[in-house]
């Protein structure tokens, strides 16, 4: 049914992605397909890494850990952006296209009043990507 999963991650907030990561791993095992963990960083030093190379190494290690922990194949895709807060939606669309993902599994936040003005990243991806988008809330109502 699916051939490649893209799982966007924020290495600074991995603790908030548990449920989405579990769903991606479960679907990968169920369909026998790989997951590409994608993350966006800047060329400047940040809270996660001092350089894009260090960031990429951390993302590669994260993907390897997920693969070992959950028993699926995994790769990692680092996207460099000068302003991730502005470019994130575009960067995720391009990453999805580059890796050939036909399913995106990503964490979502609870809807709030701001969503009427600014759509969520998952919502924007669903509007513009030629793939299925699975938004996962990390908590239950």
VENZIQUI-V10144 format. One line per field, one symbol per residue. phi: phi as a letter, one per 40 degrees, with the letter a starting at -180 (. if undefined). psi: psi as a letter, one per 30 degrees, with the letter a starting at -180 (. if undefined). burial: + if it has 16 or more other ideal C-beta (glycine too) atoms within 10 Angstrom, else -. A space follows every 50 residues. Layout:
# VENZIQUI-V10144
phi: ???
psi: ???
burial: ???
This chain:
# VENZIQUI-V10144
phi: .bbabbbcbbccbdccbdcccccccccccccgbcbbcbabbbccdbccac accccccccccccccccccbgbcabbbcbcbcadcccdcccccccdcccg cbabbacbcccacccccbcccccccccbccacbbcbccabc
psi: elfkkkjkljffhefggeeeeeeeeeeeeefhllkjjklkllflkafelf leeeeeeeeeeeeeeeeeefhlkklkjkkkkfiefefeeeeeeeeeeefg kgkkjllllkkaefffejlleeeeeeefkilkkjkkkgll.
burial: -+-++++++-+-----+--++-+++-++----++++++++++---+-++- -+--++-+++-++--++--+-+-++++++----+--+++-+++-++--+- ++++++++-----------+++++++--+-+-++++-+---
